[in-house]
Amino acid sequence: MDKSPKEIFRLTSLIHAFLAVPITVIGLLIYYNIVSNPAPLEDDPLFLYIPIGIMMVAILGARPIYNKIIASQLQSSFIVRMNAFLRATIIRDALFEAAGMAACVFAYLTGNNTLLLLIAIIVLQFFINRPSKQKIENDLRATKEELKELD
């Protein structure tokens, strides 16, 4: 991959947005569907515990995986660290996406409003973990000169 750090940063931001926006839109559509056509709730608490479990695994597992990928390349050049940042962000966001989609499916099937809160938490995770120059500076230990390459 012969891309500049600026191109990698833009690609990372674009991929992040393409993973975050569908969960947000689907969550809003499910909310509208539940409010306008309340479905009978499934009595089995398993339908609540499964998406909560998936979300907990995704949120608690995403950060260590992200950190391990980044840490493995901290002694490398800036372009290698940026590629590691891209890989780590995609994997972390994919875990969030899986948890969000599971919550969407279970919310749609059960009509349970509580699961909409899980979707909101996942969207919040996407917002908190969005790629930024400050995150690159902190996570990749980038210098001011390296950060200028992103402009």
C-alpha positions as YAML, in Angstrom:
chain: A
units: angstrom
residues:
- id: 1
  name: MET
  ca: [0.00, 0.00, 0.00]
- id: 2
  name: ASP
  ca: [1.80, 3.11, -1.28]
- id: 3
  name: LYS
  ca: [-0.36, 5.77, 0.31]
- id: 4
  name: SER
  ca: [0.70, 8.88, 2.13]
- id: 5
  name: PRO
  ca: [-0.17, 9.32, 5.83]
- id: 6
  name: LYS
  ca: [-2.74, 11.93, 4.78]
- id: 7
  name: GLU
  ca: [-4.46, 9.44, 2.44]
- id: 8
  name: ILE
  ca: [-4.42, 6.75, 5.13]
- id: 9
  name: PHE
  ca: [-5.95, 9.16, 7.64]
- id: 10
  name: ARG
  ca: [-8.72, 10.09, 5.18]
- id: 11
  name: LEU
  ca: [-9.33, 6.44, 4.36]
- id: 12
  name: THR
  ca: [-9.54, 5.59, 8.06]
- id: 13
  name: SER
  ca: [-12.06, 8.39, 8.64]
- id: 14
  name: LEU
  ca: [-14.10, 7.31, 5.62]
- id: 15
  name: ILE
  ca: [-14.23, 3.64, 6.67]
- id: 16
  name: HIS
  ca: [-15.16, 4.68, 10.20]
- id: 17
  name: ALA
  ca: [-18.05, 6.77, 8.86]
- id: 18
  name: PHE
  ca: [-19.23, 3.97, 6.57]
- id: 19
  name: LEU
  ca: [-19.41, 1.65, 9.56]
- id: 20
  name: ALA
  ca: [-21.01, 4.15, 11.96]
- id: 21
  name: VAL
  ca: [-23.72, 5.65, 9.74]
- id: 22
  name: PRO
  ca: [-25.64, 2.42, 8.95]
- id: 23
  name: ILE
  ca: [-25.98, 1.51, 12.63]
- id: 24
  name: THR
  ca: [-27.30, 5.00, 13.35]
- id: 25
  name: VAL
  ca: [-29.79, 4.94, 10.46]
- id: 26
  name: ILE
  ca: [-30.98, 1.39, 11.16]
- id: 27
  name: GLY
  ca: [-31.32, 2.20, 14.87]
- id: 28
  name: LEU
  ca: [-33.48, 5.22, 14.03]
- id: 29
  name: LEU
  ca: [-35.62, 3.16, 11.65]
- id: 30
  name: ILE
  ca: [-36.11, 0.47, 14.29]
- id: 31
  name: TYR
  ca: [-36.99, 3.15, 16.86]
- id: 32
  name: TYR
  ca: [-39.62, 4.57, 14.49]
- id: 33
  name: ASN
  ca: [-40.95, 1.07, 13.80]
- id: 34
  name: ILE
  ca: [-41.20, 0.18, 17.50]
- id: 35
  name: VAL
  ca: [-42.89, 3.48, 18.38]
- id: 36
  name: SER
  ca: [-45.39, 3.38, 15.53]
- id: 37
  name: ASN
  ca: [-46.09, -0.39, 15.55]
- id: 38
  name: PRO
  ca: [-45.32, -1.85, 18.97]
- id: 39
  name: ALA
  ca: [-44.69, -5.56, 18.63]
- id: 40
  name: PRO
  ca: [-45.50, -7.94, 21.44]
- id: 41
  name: LEU
  ca: [-42.46, -8.34, 23.62]
- id: 42
  name: GLU
  ca: [-40.81, -11.70, 23.80]
- id: 43
  name: ASP
  ca: [-40.92, -12.86, 27.42]
- id: 44
  name: ASP
  ca: [-37.65, -14.77, 27.29]
- id: 45
  name: PRO
  ca: [-34.88, -12.67, 28.92]
- id: 46
  name: LEU
  ca: [-32.37, -14.49, 26.72]
- id: 47
  name: PHE
  ca: [-33.32, -12.09, 23.92]
- id: 48
  name: LEU
  ca: [-32.09, -9.25, 26.12]
- id: 49
  name: TYR
  ca: [-29.00, -10.97, 27.50]
- id: 50
  name: ILE
  ca: [-27.55, -12.11, 24.17]
- id: 51
  name: PRO
  ca: [-27.14, -8.62, 22.67]
- id: 52
  name: ILE
  ca: [-25.92, -7.24, 26.00]
- id: 53
  name: GLY
  ca: [-23.30, -9.99, 26.12]
- id: 54
  name: ILE
  ca: [-22.23, -9.35, 22.53]
- id: 55
  name: MET
  ca: [-21.97, -5.63, 23.25]
- id: 56
  name: MET
  ca: [-19.89, -6.18, 26.39]
- id: 57
  name: VAL
  ca: [-17.50, -8.50, 24.54]
- id: 58
  name: ALA
  ca: [-17.19, -5.98, 21.69]
- id: 59
  name: ILE
  ca: [-16.61, -2.95, 23.89]
- id: 60
  name: LEU
  ca: [-14.30, -4.68, 26.36]
- id: 61
  name: GLY
  ca: [-12.42, -6.61, 23.68]
- id: 62
  name: ALA
  ca: [-12.00, -3.85, 21.12]
- id: 63
  name: ARG
  ca: [-9.61, -1.69, 23.14]
- id: 64
  name: PRO
  ca: [-7.03, -4.41, 23.96]
- id: 65
  name: ILE
  ca: [-7.01, -5.60, 20.34]
- id: 66
  name: TYR
  ca: [-6.61, -2.01, 19.11]
- id: 67
  name: ASN
  ca: [-3.79, -1.36, 21.59]
- id: 68
  name: LYS
  ca: [-1.98, -4.59, 20.68]
- id: 69
  name: ILE
  ca: [-2.00, -3.79, 16.97]
- id: 70
  name: ILE
  ca: [-0.78, -0.24, 17.59]
- id: 71
  name: ALA
  ca: [1.87, -1.29, 20.15]
- id: 72
  name: SER
  ca: [3.36, -3.83, 17.76]
- id: 73
  name: GLN
  ca: [4.35, -1.01, 15.38]
- id: 74
  name: LEU
  ca: [5.33, 1.85, 17.71]
- id: 75
  name: GLN
  ca: [9.03, 1.57, 16.86]
- id: 76
  name: SER
  ca: [8.37, 1.67, 13.11]
- id: 77
  name: SER
  ca: [8.20, 4.54, 10.66]
- id: 78
  name: PHE
  ca: [5.21, 6.87, 10.62]
- id: 79
  name: ILE
  ca: [3.72, 5.31, 7.48]
- id: 80
  name: VAL
  ca: [3.88, 1.83, 9.06]
- id: 81
  name: ARG
  ca: [2.27, 3.17, 12.26]
- id: 82
  name: MET
  ca: [-0.47, 4.82, 10.16]
- id: 83
  name: ASN
  ca: [-1.17, 1.51, 8.41]
- id: 84
  name: ALA
  ca: [-1.36, -0.16, 11.83]
- id: 85
  name: PHE
  ca: [-3.75, 2.60, 12.93]
- id: 86
  name: LEU
  ca: [-5.93, 1.86, 9.88]
- id: 87
  name: ARG
  ca: [-5.97, -1.88, 10.60]
- id: 88
  name: ALA
  ca: [-6.64, -1.39, 14.31]
- id: 89
  name: THR
  ca: [-9.46, 1.08, 13.66]
- id: 90
  name: ILE
  ca: [-11.14, -1.22, 11.14]
- id: 91
  name: ILE
  ca: [-11.01, -4.19, 13.53]
- id: 92
  name: ARG
  ca: [-12.28, -2.13, 16.48]
- id: 93
  name: ASP
  ca: [-15.09, -0.64, 14.40]
- id: 94
  name: ALA
  ca: [-16.04, -4.05, 13.02]
- id: 95
  name: LEU
  ca: [-16.51, -5.31, 16.58]
- id: 96
  name: PHE
  ca: [-18.72, -2.30, 17.35]
- id: 97
  name: GLU
  ca: [-20.62, -2.88, 14.10]
- id: 98
  name: ALA
  ca: [-21.29, -6.53, 14.98]
- id: 99
  name: ALA
  ca: [-22.59, -5.59, 18.42]
- id: 100
  name: GLY
  ca: [-24.74, -2.83, 16.94]
- id: 101
  name: MET
  ca: [-26.22, -5.10, 14.28]
- id: 102
  name: ALA
  ca: [-26.99, -7.78, 16.88]
- id: 103
  name: ALA
  ca: [-28.78, -5.18, 19.00]
- id: 104
  name: CYS
  ca: [-30.68, -3.97, 15.91]
- id: 105
  name: VAL
  ca: [-31.79, -7.49, 14.99]
- id: 106
  name: PHE
  ca: [-32.94, -8.35, 18.51]
- id: 107
  name: ALA
  ca: [-34.66, -4.96, 18.94]
- id: 108
  name: TYR
  ca: [-36.51, -5.45, 15.67]
- id: 109
  name: LEU
  ca: [-37.54, -9.02, 16.49]
- id: 110
  name: THR
  ca: [-38.66, -8.36, 20.05]
- id: 111
  name: GLY
  ca: [-39.82, -4.74, 19.94]
- id: 112
  name: ASN
  ca: [-37.90, -4.19, 23.17]
- id: 113
  name: ASN
  ca: [-37.12, -0.51, 23.78]
- id: 114
  name: THR
  ca: [-34.26, -1.41, 26.12]
- id: 115
  name: LEU
  ca: [-32.29, -2.73, 23.17]
- id: 116
  name: LEU
  ca: [-32.50, 0.70, 21.56]
- id: 117
  name: LEU
  ca: [-30.32, 1.89, 24.43]
- id: 118
  name: LEU
  ca: [-27.67, -0.65, 23.39]
- id: 119
  name: ILE
  ca: [-27.76, 0.74, 19.86]
- id: 120
  name: ALA
  ca: [-27.29, 4.24, 21.28]
- id: 121
  name: ILE
  ca: [-24.32, 3.04, 23.35]
- id: 122
  name: ILE
  ca: [-22.68, 1.55, 20.26]
- id: 123
  name: VAL
  ca: [-23.26, 4.78, 18.30]
- id: 124
  name: LEU
  ca: [-21.70, 6.65, 21.22]
- id: 125
  name: GLN
  ca: [-18.69, 4.32, 21.05]
- id: 126
  name: PHE
  ca: [-18.30, 5.13, 17.37]
- id: 127
  name: PHE
  ca: [-18.41, 8.83, 18.19]
- id: 128
  name: ILE
  ca: [-15.92, 8.58, 21.07]
- id: 129
  name: ASN
  ca: [-13.47, 6.46, 19.06]
- id: 130
  name: ARG
  ca: [-13.59, 8.39, 15.80]
- id: 131
  name: PRO
  ca: [-10.21, 8.90, 14.12]
- id: 132
  name: SER
  ca: [-8.66, 12.29, 14.87]
- id: 133
  name: LYS
  ca: [-5.25, 13.91, 14.74]
- id: 134
  name: GLN
  ca: [-5.19, 14.03, 18.53]
- id: 135
  name: LYS
  ca: [-5.84, 10.28, 18.68]
- id: 136
  name: ILE
  ca: [-2.99, 9.71, 16.22]
- id: 137
  name: GLU
  ca: [-0.72, 11.92, 18.29]
- id: 138
  name: ASN
  ca: [-1.56, 10.05, 21.50]
- id: 139
  name: ASP
  ca: [-1.85, 6.48, 20.24]
- id: 140
  name: LEU
  ca: [0.95, 6.51, 17.68]
- id: 141
  name: ARG
  ca: [3.18, 8.87, 19.65]
- id: 142
  name: ALA
  ca: [3.47, 11.04, 16.57]
- id: 143
  name: THR
  ca: [5.72, 14.08, 16.54]
- id: 144
  name: LYS
  ca: [4.62, 17.54, 15.40]
- id: 145
  name: GLU
  ca: [6.48, 17.02, 12.11]
- id: 146
  name: GLU
  ca: [4.67, 13.73, 11.50]
- id: 147
  name: LEU
  ca: [1.31, 15.33, 12.28]
- id: 148
  name: LYS
  ca: [2.03, 18.04, 9.69]
- id: 149
  name: GLU
  ca: [2.02, 15.27, 7.08]
- id: 150
  name: LEU
  ca: [-1.71, 14.80, 7.78]
- id: 151
  name: ASP
  ca: [-2.58, 18.36, 6.72]
...
